[in-house]
Amino acid sequence: MKKYFRFILVLTVLSLLSQNIFATGGYFRHGYGIKYSALGGAGSALTLSSIGAATNPASLASLGNRFDIDFAVFSPARQFTVTGNPSGFPGTFGLMPGTTESESNYFYMPTMGVNYMVQDNMALGLMMYGNGGMNTDYPKQIFGDPSSPGTGINLEQMFVGLTFAVKVDPNHSLGVTGLFGYQRFAAKGLAAFSMFSSDAKSLTGNRFSTSSGFGFRFGYQGTFAEHLMIGASYQTKMSMSEFEGYKGLFAEKGDFDVPANWVVGIATDVIEDFTFAFDVQQILYSSIKSINNSLIPNIMTATLGADAGAGFGWKDMTIFKFGVMYKGVHDWTFMGGFSYGKQPIPETEVMFNILAPGVIESHLTFGVSKMITKTNELNVSFMYALPKEITGANPLEAPGSQTIGLKMSQWQLEFGYSFSF
């Protein structure tokens, strides 16, 4: 086992040095682990891999000794369109009309996990995964002189989880994961907002600022009536240390906690060779002021960085996920899925969300798994996020002067390898 954990440690260090994946449920990924990803993110009631602890820690109690590693290539296309000329009225904040596309369109991320059965009914697991999602890299200045280069922000998050899971009887399992979170953030091209900031030196143009914190995820899995599986889990809000380099941007002096979230799901294999899974997930963005605070009227009544300072205006997301798995071909498993969640950005909040246009709502997913030996498995999955656009008035311009449209589409190709030991 020592060589396996040494291998995981090396990959974890490498992944901390790499860019995180641009996520799709706001800034959460649509699924963690390649098989769950191929099922549209569904599967809280299923035991599929050691990375499944990111969705439901209880799943590890039935998994056996297993190692999983996935590598994803993710490509989001982000752009915004300003329609209408600036009014030029005193006190307004107009933008140059036209369409601007974000650069940096490819992101790479390993995800990995290992599970070890301490006893027949008891497991210990270790996993690593990442989030991202508030990443933009526009080639020109958006909020000031358009001849000046560069506007955008970059948020990267990494989580390492240690899981304990136990089968309390043959049909019911419980699990808990202790999570350590590490994140870093950088922003550029926001100097035009200096007059609104409580600390203009900690607003924009600084190097990456880092933050860390802890949290827990609790899970349950049960089997009822032989062919009905139920799963549920809840992750606490992770209280993270502040981004000191951006305490003049984010509310509560640079605070950017990880929101609480929960998932419940059912699965059935009542039809031979088929497994169907359905999950409902909710991400509680509204509990984080730096994410939830509105631009208007907050930017007029409190400075950026204050407790009531302007934020991105994101609302809670409720996401519905459906997946199907077919095992009717020897050594092969075929998977497909769909997920939908109303995007978290109101039309009134398009201005600040030029920086973080997380408007995706629908994902189509496909995957295939092949057993190459009795203990070794290869996996491939593909995700396509349907294009989504929202449009709203520029809230800092004269009424009727300008509109801002945010648009995004995405695809992800993921490769995985697993083995039992």
N, C-alpha and C positions, 0 to 999 in steps of 0.2 A: 504493500500500500504506500510505502514511503515515496516510491518513484512516481506514483500517480499524483500525490499531493505536491511533489516538487514540480511536476509538469504543470499543474494548475496554477501554482504560484508564479511561475515564469510567464504564463499566458495572461494572468491577471495584471502583472506589471506592464506587459506590452500593451494591453488594452487600455490601461490608465493613460498611456502616452498617446493613444490614438483618438481620433474624433468619434464622438458618439453618434448613434443613428438619430436621424430626424424623425421623431415619432408622429403618431397619427391620431390618437385619441386626445386631442389637444396637444400636449407634449408627452403623453404616454404611448407606448407601442401598442399596436392592435393585438399582439400576442407574444408571449415569452416562451421560447423553445420552438424548434422548427415544426414539430407536429401540431402544437397548439396554434402556431401561426397559420399552418395550412388549413386548419379547421375554422378559420375566421376569428381566432382568439377564443373560441369556445373550448370547454373541456374541464371546468372546475370539478366535475363529477367523475373524471377519468384519470387513470394512472398511465402516463405515457412516457415520461422521462424525468430525470433528476432535476431538470430546469422547471418542471411543473410546480415546484415549491414556490416559485414566484407568483403563481396563481392560487395554489392551494397547498399549504404545507402538509396536510393530512395525506396527500397522495403518495408520499414516500414510504408510508408504512407497508404498502403492498407491492413495492417496486422491485425489491431485490437489489443485489450489488450491481451497480451500473455507473458508467461514465458517459457523458454526452458533451459534445462540443459542436457549435454551430457558427458559421461565418456568413454574414449578410452584406450584400452590396445594396445600398439604398439610394434612390435618386428622386428627390422632390423638385418639381418645377414651381417656382413662386414668382408672382408678379403683381404689380398694382397699376391701376390706370386712373389718372386724374382727368376729369372732364370739366371744362369751363376755365376761364381765365381768372386770376386773382382780382378781387374787387379793388384793391388799393386803399380801402377805407382805413382810417386810423384804428389801431387796436386789433386788426385782423391778422391772420396767419395763413396766407395763401401759399399754394404749392404750384410748381410749374406743371402745366398740362402735358399729357402724354403717357405712354406706357413704359415702365421700367421693369426689367427682369433681374432677379437675383442671380448672382454667380455662385460658385462652390456647390455644384449640383450632385456630387457623389460623396457618400459617406460609407465608412467601413467599420464593422463592429463584430468582434467575437463574443459569444455567449457560451457559458460552460457550467457544468455541474457534475457532482459525483455523489452517489448514495451508497452507504454501507450499512448492512443489517447487523446490528449489535446482537440481537436475538431474533428468533423467528418472527416475532411480532413487534420489533422495535428497530427504528432506523435513525441514523445520523446522516445529514446531508450538508454539502457545501456548494454554493452556487455564486455566480457572478453574472450580472446583466447591466444594461445601461438604458438611459433615456436621453432624449435631446428634444429638439422640436422648436425652440425659439431661436432659430438660426437663419439669419439673412445676411447677404453680402452684396449690396447694391454698388455698382461701379462709380456712382456719382453722389454728390451731396444732395440729399432730399429736402432737408429742412432749412437750407441756407443757400449760399451761392452755388448754383449748379455746376460751375466750372471747377469747384473743389472736389477732390476725389473722396469716395468712400463713406457709406452709411450702412450700419447693420449692427446686429448683436449676435452673440454666440453663447448659448447655455449648454453645458455638458454635465451629465449626471452618471455616476457609477454606484452600483449597490453590490455589496457582498453580504450574503445571508448564510447563517448557520441554523440548520433545521433539526428539530427533534420531533419524531412522529411515532405513534404507537397505535396498534390495533387493540382496542379495549375489549372486543369480542370478534368473532369471525366476520361480522357484517358492518362494523363501525370503527372508524379511525379518527384520531385527533392529531393535530400537529401545531407547532409554533415555530416561527422563524424569527431570530434576532437579526435585525438589519443594521448594517453600517452604511451610511450614505456619504458620498463625496461629490461635490459639484464645483464647477468653476464657470466664471462668467466674464465676458468682455463686451464693451460697447464702443462704437465710434460714430462720429458725424452727428452728435446731438448737442453741439455747442449752442445752437439757436434756442435751446430750452434753459440756458444758464440763468436767465432772469426769473425763471420759475423755481429754481432749485434752492434748497436749504444749504447745499454745499457744492458749489459749482466745480470745485477741484476734484470732487468724487462723483462726477456725473458722466463723463465720457472721455474716451481717448486714453484710458489707463490700461495697464497690462491686465492679464487675467487675474481676477480676484477669486479666492477659494473659500469653500465653506464645507462643514461636515456636521454630522449628527447621527442620531440613533432612532430606531423605531421597532415595531413588532408587527408580525402578521400571524393571525390565528386562523386555523382551518378545521373543517369537518368533512368527512366523506362517509356515506352509508349506502348499503344495498338493501332494497326492499323488493319483495315479491319476485325475487330471482333476477328479473330482467330490468329493474328500475334502479338507477343509481342517482344519488343526490349529493351535491357538493355546495359548500358555502365557506367564504373566508372574508376576513376584515383586516385591513391594514391601518394602523394608527397614523395620525399625523406625525411626521418626523420633524421635530424642532431642530432646525439647522442654525449654525452660527451665521452671523451676518456677513454679507459681502462688503468688507471694509472699503474696498476701492470704489464702490458704487453706492455709498450711503446717501449720496445726493440724488439718486435716481429712484431706487426702490423704497416703498413705504416702510415705516418702522426702522429707518436708518440702515437700509440695506438688507432687510430680512427677506428671505425667500425659502420658506418652509416647503416640505413636500406634502401635498394634501392627502388626507385620509381617503380611502376608497374601499369599496366592498363588491363582492360578486356572489351570486347564487346561480346554481345551474342544475339541470337534470340531464340524464343520458339513458338511452335504452339500446339493447341489442336483441330485442324481441324478434327481429327479422334475421334469419340466418345470414352470416357473413357481413351484415351491415351494423354499424353503430351510429346512432344519431345523438347529437349533443346540442343543447340550447342553454345559453347563459344570459344573465342580465348583470351589467356592471354599472356602478356609479362612481364618478370621480368628483370629489367635493372641492372644486376650485374656489368656491365662494368663501371658504374658511381661511384663505390666504390673502391678506390685504393687498400685497404687492401685485397679485394676479387679479383680484376681484374689484378693487377700487375703480370707480369710473373716472374718465378723463374730465368730463363736465358734470357737476360744477367744481370737482375737487381741485383742478389746476388753478381755479380762480379763488378758492377759499383756503387752500393750504399749499405749502411748498412741496415740491418733489423731495422725497426722503422723510417727510413727516408722517405720523401715524395715519392721517387722512389724506396723504399725498396721492396724486393721480396714479392710476395703474392701467392695466390692460382691459379691465371691465369684463373679464371672463366669467361665465356662469357655470354652474354644475353641469356635468355631462352624464346622461344615461344612455348606455350603449347596449344594443341587442345583438347577440352573436349566435349564429347557427352553423353547425358543421356536420358533415357526414363522412364516414370512413367505411371502405369496402375491402374485405380480406378474402375474396373468393378466388384469387389467383395465387398459386403456390409461391410462397416466399415474397409476395408483393402485397403492399398496402397502398390503396389510392384514397386520397383525401380531397375534400373541397369545402368551401365555406363562404359565408357572407356576413358582414356586420354593418350595422347602421347606428349612428348616434348623432343627434342634432348638434352641429358645431357650436362652440361656446361663445362666439363673438357676436354681440348685438350690432345692428346696423349703425347705432349711435357711436360705436367704439372703433370705427375703421381707421381713424387718424393714427393712434399709437400702434395699432396692430399692423400697419405697414411693416413694422419691425418683426412681428410675430404672427404671420397670417395663417394660423392653424385652423383653417375652415373646412378641412376634409370631413365628410360624413359617411361615405359608403366605401366598403372594401370588398373586392372579390379575391378569393384565394384558392390555390390549387397546390397539391403536393403528392409525392410518391415516395415510398419507402421500400427498400430491397434488403432482405437478409442475405448477406454474402457468405456467411457461415452460420453455425448454430448460435454464435455469441456476438457476431459483428454485423452491423447494420449501416447502410448508407441512406441518406435522406436528402430530398430536394424539395423546395417549396417556392412558389411565386405569388406575389401580392400585387394587385393593381387597385389603386385608389381612384375612383371616378372623379373627374374634374368638378370642382365646386367654386362658385363665385358669389360673393356678397357685395352689395353696393350701398353706400350711405353718404349723407351730406358731410362735407368738411365742417366739423363742429366749431372750428375756430375762424370761420369765414362768415361773411354776410349771408343770410338765408338766401338760398337759390343760386348762389354764385358758383359753387363747385361741388362735385361728387367724387368719391374715392371708391374704386372697385378693387377688391382683393380676390386673387384667384390662385388656386393650387391644384396640382395633380401629382401622383406619386407612383413609383413602382419599386418593388424589392425582390431580389433574387437571393435565396438563402441555401447554403449547403451544410449538411451535417453528417457527423459520424458518431456512432454509439457502439459500446461493447459492454457485455456483462462479464463479471468475474466472480 
